[in-house]
């Protein structure tokens, strides 16, 4: 079954420290993966997708097919990064979301 | 452009009551989705539609019905509300399938409480 796993419900990181939000997936085909973010009092929105290979707000994510992972990374955390982050997998006409990780940046 | 809008923003129902949540989008998107968001459960897909007049079941469709009579609107109905349906409901839309088209745009959410 296609599945997205985010093992951490909450991740607390000090400002300026590196951030890594973990995501693992199971999918039999060639996966298309995303990271969505929900800031406080804002709508859920797309942060980045693996096909674009881009860096958004300093975040990057690399698809590792061997480890079936798509971890989200940022070298230096900022306070405005505090938010709920969802890893997601595209499957046909639908997107399957993980349970989410709340990132809390400590001052 | 308003993007994706949802009506109402909040609602409290008694067990057994019915209600309809309305989602509207002005981006001419083909695909529309209804999710529920519960603590520790993430976003779960209830129903979705790939075009006007079409609907399909998602992960957790029981207790809900949907209709897509117009391309811009996607209605979610609860015929007989239960406390287990207390949740935040999100609507989303996308252009369609495929890399260029499948970014989902979300509404602000509807917070529903069933007593």
Interface residues (C-beta under 8 A of the other chain):
Chain A: X6 X9 X32 X36 X43 X44 X45 X46 X49 X51 X86 X90 X92 X93 X94 X95 X96 X97 X98 X99 X100
Chain B: X31 X33 X35 X40 X41 X42 X43 X44 X45 X48 X50 X56 X58 X90 X92 X97 X99 X102 X103 X104 X105 X106 X107 X108 X109
